[in-house]
Amino acid sequence: MSESSYNWTLPLISSAAPGALYEQIVDGLKREISAGRLPAGAPLPSFRQLAADLLVSVITVKRAYEELEREGIIYRRQGLGTFVAETGHDRSRATHKTEATQLFQSAVTAARQAGLSDRDILSLVRDTLNQPSEDKKP
């Protein structure tokens, strides 16, 4: 990323990665907000600034911001800019929790179809939680 006036970073946005570019931006901003790196009221870069930093079109950033605004995670003020909404953290965490719940349900279904017992599944979850992760901070 180029030098910017904000102190957080999004993961690399790539057309080779799964999901549309705007979805990658939405997911990245939701992660930053739910992790607390973007607190309520924090200003977001302009469409043009973020597009230049991520090497994507302004339209891509605009679409991402519009989706986040529809979800109540960010808000825009004419002439002032775009900011994290007071409820942005809670809404972002709720979205992630819903997605995680769906993933867990799919994983449990797949594990049971593979013949694993509930005890085996719990053991796998425990082992997974104990493994080092990029998301965990020391």
Secondary structure, 3 states (H helix, E strand, C coil): CCCCCCCCCCCCCCCCCCCCHHHHHHHHHHHHHHCCCCCCCCEECCHHHHHHHHCCCHHHHHHHHHHHHHCCCEEEECCCEEEECCCHHHHHHHHHHHHHHHHHHHHHHHHHHCCCCHHHHHHHHHHHHHCCCCCCCC
